[in-house]
Amino acid sequence: MTSSPNSVLTHGVASDLSVLAFDAYGTLLDVYSVAQAADRAFPGRGEQVARVWRDKQVDYSRLRALGGPDRYVSFWQITQDALTAVDRLLQLQMTVAQREALLAAYAELKAYPEVVDVLGRLRETGRPVCVLSNGNPEMLSQALQAAGLQGVFDAVLSVEPLRTFKVHPDTYGLVMKRFGVPAQQVCLVSSNAWDVCGARWAGLQAYWVNRQQAPMEVLGVEPSAQGKTLADLVTWLEGGHGD
């Protein structure tokens, strides 16, 4: 079985899949598109602000998950706390107006350009598609509506009822519980390598949208397959291996 740089079959069989579960932030929604608003507030530093903001957001979700349910706060609160950390770390001396502008931009992130088309093609196959996200329900509803994705999914699943975050194994179990299928029939689709690892640990298949063509994390698991964009996911599901 051959492979290509864009879509590499490793440990999964697409024909076995019953449900596709999409990560939202970084997979459907471009978390770095907030750099445009950041650059308007802090000229020349937009990309740096966006990168550090995302890093802190993920770090804080992991720390709060490790702290247990009593340390849980919503993902939107984490996003706000992470922006405060960015302000301190980069010594931006952010004004209230600048902070509000950045949070408004994050609440309505842009979707990646191929997302609408790909989701439309996947829905035509009859296979259920859902969102599985760290985002709290209100945050997800606003973001999906702004991106033109509201009503596209069979379910939008937030980890909030569990009071933890990915990669806790129970978060991935939300998909199996909602659709009544075993783990091996679910494929998580994520651009976050750590999320792919979490899904694989939980027994799911996982497709890595490796937009940066980065090496895989060294955590003892591999994605079921990978591609550079969501369009490569469609190729894999159709039995191909990318361009």
C-alpha positions as CSV (number, residue, x, y, z in Angstrom):
1,M,0.0,0.0,0.0
2,T,1.6,3.2,-1.1
3,S,1.4,6.6,0.5
4,S,1.7,10.3,-0.6
5,P,3.0,13.4,1.2
6,N,-0.5,14.8,1.5
7,S,-2.5,11.8,2.8
8,V,-0.8,8.9,4.5
9,L,-2.7,5.8,5.6
10,T,-1.1,4.4,8.8
11,H,-3.3,2.6,11.2
12,G,-6.9,3.1,10.1
13,V,-9.5,1.9,7.6
14,A,-11.9,4.6,6.4
15,S,-14.5,2.1,5.4
16,D,-15.0,1.1,9.0
17,L,-16.1,4.6,10.1
18,S,-19.7,5.4,11.2
19,V,-19.2,8.9,12.6
20,L,-16.8,11.8,11.9
21,A,-16.1,14.1,14.8
22,F,-14.4,17.5,14.0
23,D,-12.4,19.5,16.4
24,A,-13.4,23.2,16.1
25,Y,-10.6,25.5,17.1
26,G,-7.6,25.1,14.7
27,T,-9.4,22.5,12.5
28,L,-12.6,24.2,11.3
29,L,-11.8,27.7,12.6
30,D,-8.5,29.4,12.0
31,V,-7.3,30.4,15.5
32,Y,-4.5,32.4,13.9
33,S,-6.8,34.6,11.9
34,V,-7.0,36.7,15.0
35,A,-3.6,38.0,14.1
36,Q,-5.2,40.5,11.8
37,A,-7.0,42.2,14.7
38,A,-3.9,41.9,16.8
39,D,-1.8,43.6,14.2
40,R,-4.2,46.5,14.1
41,A,-3.9,46.9,17.8
42,F,-0.2,46.2,18.0
43,P,1.4,46.8,14.5
44,G,4.0,44.3,13.6
45,R,3.2,41.9,16.5
46,G,-0.1,40.4,15.3
47,E,1.3,36.9,14.5
48,Q,3.2,36.8,17.8
49,V,0.1,37.7,19.8
50,A,-1.9,35.1,18.0
51,R,0.7,32.4,18.5
52,V,1.3,33.1,22.2
53,W,-2.4,33.5,22.9
54,R,-3.1,30.0,21.4
55,D,-0.3,28.4,23.3
56,K,-1.5,29.8,26.6
57,Q,-5.1,28.8,25.9
58,V,-4.1,25.2,25.3
59,D,-1.7,25.3,28.3
60,Y,-4.4,26.6,30.6
61,S,-6.9,24.0,29.5
62,R,-4.4,21.2,30.3
63,L,-3.5,22.6,33.7
64,R,-7.2,23.0,34.7
65,A,-7.9,19.5,33.5
66,L,-5.0,18.2,35.6
67,G,-6.4,20.2,38.6
68,G,-9.7,18.3,38.4
69,P,-13.3,19.3,38.2
70,D,-13.0,21.9,41.0
71,R,-10.5,23.9,38.8
72,Y,-12.7,23.9,35.7
73,V,-13.7,27.1,34.1
74,S,-15.3,27.6,30.7
75,F,-13.1,27.6,27.6
76,W,-14.2,31.2,27.0
77,Q,-12.9,32.1,30.4
78,I,-9.6,30.3,29.6
79,T,-9.4,32.3,26.3
80,Q,-9.8,35.5,28.3
81,D,-7.3,34.5,30.9
82,A,-4.8,33.5,28.2
83,L,-5.1,37.0,26.6
84,T,-4.3,38.5,30.0
85,A,-1.2,36.3,30.1
86,V,-0.2,37.5,26.6
87,D,-0.5,41.1,27.7
88,R,1.8,40.5,30.7
89,L,4.2,38.2,28.9
90,L,4.7,40.5,25.9
91,Q,4.3,43.7,27.9
92,L,1.7,45.1,25.6
93,Q,0.0,47.4,28.1
94,M,-3.3,46.5,26.4
95,T,-6.2,49.0,26.8
96,V,-9.7,47.9,27.5
97,A,-10.7,48.8,23.9
98,Q,-7.9,46.7,22.5
99,R,-8.8,43.8,24.7
100,E,-12.4,43.9,23.7
101,A,-11.5,44.1,20.0
102,L,-9.3,41.0,20.3
103,L,-11.9,39.0,22.2
104,A,-14.5,40.0,19.6
105,A,-12.3,38.8,16.9
106,Y,-11.7,35.4,18.7
107,A,-15.4,35.0,19.2
108,E,-15.9,35.1,15.4
109,L,-12.9,33.4,13.9
110,K,-12.7,32.7,10.2
111,A,-13.3,29.2,8.9
112,Y,-10.5,27.7,6.8
113,P,-11.4,28.2,3.1
114,E,-12.2,24.6,2.2
115,V,-14.4,23.9,5.3
116,V,-17.8,24.7,3.9
117,D,-17.3,22.7,0.7
118,V,-15.8,19.7,2.5
119,L,-18.6,19.5,5.0
120,G,-21.2,19.7,2.3
121,R,-19.6,16.8,0.4
122,L,-19.4,14.8,3.6
123,R,-23.0,15.3,4.5
124,E,-24.0,14.0,1.0
125,T,-22.5,10.6,2.0
126,G,-25.0,10.1,4.8
127,R,-22.3,9.6,7.4
128,P,-23.1,11.6,10.6
129,V,-20.8,14.6,11.3
130,C,-20.4,16.3,14.6
131,V,-18.2,18.8,16.5
132,L,-16.3,17.7,19.5
133,S,-14.7,20.7,21.2
134,N,-13.2,22.2,24.3
135,G,-15.4,25.2,23.6
136,N,-18.4,25.8,25.8
137,P,-21.8,25.7,24.1
138,E,-22.3,29.5,24.0
139,M,-18.8,30.0,22.5
140,L,-19.3,27.3,19.9
141,S,-22.8,28.6,18.9
142,Q,-21.5,32.1,18.2
143,A,-18.4,30.9,16.4
144,L,-20.2,28.4,14.2
145,Q,-22.8,30.9,13.3
146,A,-20.2,33.6,12.4
147,A,-18.4,31.0,10.2
148,G,-21.6,30.0,8.4
149,L,-21.5,26.5,9.9
150,Q,-24.6,26.6,12.1
151,G,-27.0,23.8,11.4
152,V,-24.4,21.8,9.4
153,F,-23.7,19.2,12.1
154,D,-25.7,16.4,13.4
155,A,-24.5,17.3,16.9
156,V,-22.3,19.9,18.5
157,L,-20.6,18.3,21.5
158,S,-18.9,20.4,24.2
159,V,-16.8,18.9,26.9
160,E,-18.3,21.3,29.4
161,P,-20.7,18.8,31.1
162,L,-17.6,16.7,32.1
163,R,-15.8,19.7,33.6
164,T,-12.5,18.8,32.0
165,F,-10.8,19.2,28.6
166,K,-9.2,17.1,26.0
167,V,-7.2,14.8,26.1
168,H,-9.1,13.3,29.0
169,P,-10.5,10.0,27.6
170,D,-14.0,10.8,28.8
171,T,-14.2,13.7,26.3
172,Y,-13.9,11.4,23.3
173,G,-16.5,9.1,24.8
174,L,-19.1,11.8,24.3
175,V,-19.2,10.9,20.6
176,M,-19.8,7.2,21.2
177,K,-22.5,8.0,23.8
178,R,-24.3,10.4,21.5
179,F,-24.3,8.1,18.4
180,G,-24.3,4.7,20.1
181,V,-21.3,3.4,18.2
182,P,-18.0,1.8,19.4
183,A,-14.8,3.8,19.5
184,Q,-13.2,2.2,16.5
185,Q,-16.1,3.4,14.3
186,V,-15.5,7.0,15.2
187,C,-12.9,9.2,13.5
188,L,-11.8,12.4,15.2
189,V,-10.6,15.0,12.7
190,S,-8.2,17.5,14.2
191,S,-5.3,19.7,13.2
192,N,-3.9,19.4,16.7
193,A,-1.4,16.5,17.1
194,W,-2.1,16.3,20.8
195,D,-5.8,15.9,20.1
196,V,-5.1,13.1,17.6
197,C,-3.0,11.4,20.2
198,G,-5.8,11.7,22.8
199,A,-8.3,10.2,20.4
200,R,-6.0,7.3,19.5
201,W,-5.4,6.6,23.2
202,A,-9.2,6.5,23.7
203,G,-9.5,3.9,20.9
204,L,-10.8,6.1,18.2
205,Q,-9.5,6.5,14.7
206,A,-8.0,10.0,14.1
207,Y,-7.3,12.0,10.9
208,W,-4.6,14.6,11.4
209,V,-5.1,17.8,9.3
210,N,-1.4,18.5,9.3
211,R,-1.5,22.0,7.8
212,Q,2.1,22.9,8.8
213,Q,3.5,19.5,7.6
214,A,5.0,19.0,11.1
215,P,6.4,15.8,12.5
216,M,4.1,13.8,14.7
217,E,4.4,14.0,18.5
218,V,6.4,11.2,20.1
219,L,3.7,9.8,22.3
220,G,3.5,6.2,21.2
221,V,0.6,6.5,18.7
222,E,0.2,7.6,15.1
223,P,-2.8,9.1,13.2
224,S,-5.0,6.8,11.2
225,A,-4.2,9.0,8.3
226,Q,-3.1,12.6,7.6
227,G,-3.4,15.3,5.0
228,K,-2.5,18.9,4.6
229,T,-6.1,20.2,4.4
230,L,-9.6,18.9,5.0
231,A,-9.9,18.2,1.3
232,D,-7.4,15.3,1.7
233,L,-9.8,13.8,4.3
234,V,-12.4,13.4,1.6
235,T,-9.9,11.7,-0.6
236,W,-9.0,9.2,2.2
237,L,-12.6,8.5,2.9
238,E,-13.2,7.8,-0.8
239,G,-10.4,5.2,-0.7
240,G,-7.6,7.3,-2.2
241,H,-4.3,8.6,-0.7
242,G,-4.3,12.3,-1.7
243,D,-2.7,14.0,-4.6
